[in-house]
């Protein structure tokens, strides 16, 4: 048997990895995962806050545009049971309702739309327990304020509702 043929047989017999090579690959992979996972979790937390901010913007914009289009007052408030406003938890489903409320209750036919609840983000707005009311001109005069959104890993943001009924991004905050 010649030398070239013998070396080809040795190379062809070795299939797979040795234990040492496998351990090195596992060690490198675990180091990379340990480095990447916290960054991915922080990015996911930022995305949850951004999604909740978008949900609030959509609800407030729909409420304002509906008030202007229908020339009537429109209320935006959290409503877990879709029958009454509960302004303590703004991460609950958001109801867009026509006309004034009687207390915190609204008529079932006054309910225009419900945007489903936020997931994993805490939302607070003002301390006076009043919903957002848009006049027929789209103003939220006397009902302006700041929404404070707090997510996981200390990620947070603010949305500011002006007296003119417009929403703008506030500061990025840590919770």
C-alpha positions as CSV (number, residue, x, y, z in Angstrom):
1,X,0.0,0.0,0.0
2,X,1.5,3.4,-0.9
3,X,1.7,6.3,1.5
4,X,-0.8,8.5,-0.3
5,X,-3.5,5.8,-0.2
6,X,-2.9,5.2,3.5
7,X,-3.3,8.9,4.4
8,X,-6.6,9.0,2.4
9,X,-7.9,6.1,4.4
10,X,-7.0,7.8,7.7
11,X,-8.8,11.0,6.6
12,X,-11.8,9.2,5.3
13,X,-12.2,7.2,8.6
14,X,-12.4,10.3,10.8
15,X,-16.0,11.4,10.7
16,X,-17.6,13.8,13.2
17,X,-16.0,15.8,16.0
18,X,-13.7,14.9,18.8
19,X,-14.9,15.6,22.4
20,X,-12.5,18.5,22.7
21,X,-13.8,20.2,19.6
22,X,-17.4,19.7,20.7
23,X,-16.6,21.2,24.1
24,X,-15.0,24.3,22.5
25,X,-18.0,24.9,20.3
26,X,-20.4,24.6,23.2
27,X,-18.3,27.0,25.3
28,X,-18.1,29.6,22.5
29,X,-21.9,29.3,21.8
30,X,-22.8,29.7,25.5
31,X,-20.6,32.8,25.8
32,X,-22.3,34.3,22.7
33,X,-25.7,33.5,24.1
34,X,-24.8,35.0,27.5
35,X,-23.8,38.1,25.8
36,X,-26.7,38.4,23.3
37,X,-29.7,37.4,25.5
38,X,-29.8,40.5,27.8
39,X,-29.6,42.8,24.7
40,X,-32.5,40.9,23.1
41,X,-34.5,41.2,26.3
42,X,-34.0,44.9,26.5
43,X,-34.9,45.3,22.8
44,X,-38.0,43.3,23.3
45,X,-39.0,45.5,26.3
46,X,-38.5,48.7,24.2
47,X,-40.6,47.2,21.5
48,X,-43.5,46.4,23.9
49,X,-43.4,50.0,25.2
50,X,-43.4,51.3,21.6
51,X,-46.3,49.1,20.7
52,X,-48.3,50.4,23.7
53,X,-47.5,54.0,22.8
54,X,-48.7,53.3,19.2
55,X,-52.0,51.7,20.6
56,X,-52.6,54.8,22.7
57,X,-51.9,57.2,19.8
58,X,-54.2,55.2,17.6
59,X,-57.1,55.3,20.2
60,X,-56.6,59.0,20.8
61,X,-56.4,59.9,17.1
62,X,-59.5,57.8,16.3
63,X,-61.4,59.6,19.1
64,X,-60.3,63.0,18.0
65,X,-61.0,62.3,14.3
66,X,-64.4,60.8,15.1
67,X,-65.3,63.9,17.2
68,X,-64.5,66.2,14.3
69,X,-66.2,64.1,11.7
70,X,-69.4,63.5,13.6
71,X,-69.4,67.0,15.2
72,X,-70.1,65.6,18.6
73,X,-68.1,64.9,21.8
74,X,-66.2,61.6,21.9
75,X,-64.7,60.0,25.0
76,X,-61.6,57.7,25.1
77,X,-61.3,55.7,28.2
78,X,-60.1,52.3,29.5
79,X,-63.0,49.9,29.7
80,X,-62.2,46.3,30.8
81,X,-65.9,45.2,30.7
82,X,-66.9,47.4,27.7
83,X,-69.8,48.9,29.7
84,X,-68.1,51.5,31.8
85,X,-65.0,53.6,32.0
86,X,-62.4,52.6,34.6
87,X,-59.7,55.3,34.4
88,X,-57.4,53.7,36.9
89,X,-55.8,51.2,34.5
90,X,-55.0,52.6,31.1
91,X,-53.4,49.4,30.0
92,X,-56.9,47.8,29.9
93,X,-58.9,47.7,26.5
94,X,-59.5,51.3,25.3
95,X,-63.1,52.2,24.4
96,X,-64.0,55.0,22.0
97,X,-67.5,56.2,23.0
98,X,-69.9,58.8,21.6
99,X,-71.3,61.5,23.8
100,X,-71.3,62.2,27.5
101,X,-71.2,59.5,30.2
102,X,-73.7,59.0,32.9
103,X,-71.4,58.6,35.8
104,X,-68.8,56.2,34.4
105,X,-71.4,54.1,32.4
106,X,-72.1,54.4,28.7
107,X,-74.9,53.0,26.6
108,X,-74.0,49.9,24.6
109,X,-74.9,51.7,21.3
110,X,-72.6,54.6,22.1
111,X,-69.6,52.3,22.0
112,X,-67.8,52.9,18.6
113,X,-64.7,50.8,18.9
114,X,-62.5,48.9,21.4
115,X,-58.8,48.6,21.1
116,X,-57.5,45.5,22.9
117,X,-55.5,45.7,26.1
118,X,-51.7,46.3,26.2
119,X,-49.6,43.4,27.1
120,X,-47.0,43.7,29.8
121,X,-46.8,47.5,29.9
122,X,-48.2,49.6,32.8
123,X,-49.9,52.8,31.7
124,X,-51.0,55.7,33.9
125,X,-52.6,59.0,33.1
126,X,-53.4,61.9,35.4
127,X,-54.6,61.6,39.0
128,X,-58.2,63.0,38.6
129,X,-59.8,59.8,37.3
130,X,-61.4,61.4,34.3
131,X,-61.4,60.0,30.8
132,X,-60.2,61.9,27.7
133,X,-63.0,64.0,26.2
134,X,-62.7,65.4,22.7
135,X,-65.1,68.3,21.7
136,X,-66.7,68.5,18.3
137,X,-63.7,70.6,17.2
138,X,-61.3,67.9,18.2
139,X,-59.9,69.7,21.3
140,X,-59.3,68.1,24.6
141,X,-59.4,71.4,26.4
142,X,-59.0,71.0,30.1
143,X,-58.3,67.3,29.6
144,X,-54.6,67.4,28.6
145,X,-51.9,65.5,30.4
146,X,-49.1,63.0,30.1
147,X,-49.4,59.3,29.7
148,X,-46.6,57.4,31.5
149,X,-45.8,54.0,30.1
150,X,-43.6,51.6,32.1
151,X,-42.5,48.2,30.7
152,X,-40.1,45.5,31.7
153,X,-36.4,46.0,32.4
154,X,-37.0,49.7,33.3
155,X,-38.0,50.7,29.8
156,X,-40.5,53.5,29.6
157,X,-41.9,56.5,27.6
158,X,-44.2,59.4,27.9
159,X,-47.0,60.6,25.5
160,X,-48.3,64.1,25.9
161,X,-51.9,65.0,25.0
162,X,-52.2,68.8,24.3
163,X,-55.3,71.0,24.8
164,X,-55.7,70.9,21.0
165,X,-56.1,67.1,21.1
166,X,-52.8,66.2,19.5
167,X,-50.5,63.6,20.8
168,X,-46.8,63.8,20.8
169,X,-44.0,61.7,22.1
170,X,-42.6,62.9,25.4
171,X,-39.4,61.8,27.0
172,X,-38.0,58.3,27.2
173,X,-38.0,57.5,30.9
174,X,-36.7,54.7,33.1
175,X,-39.3,53.2,35.4
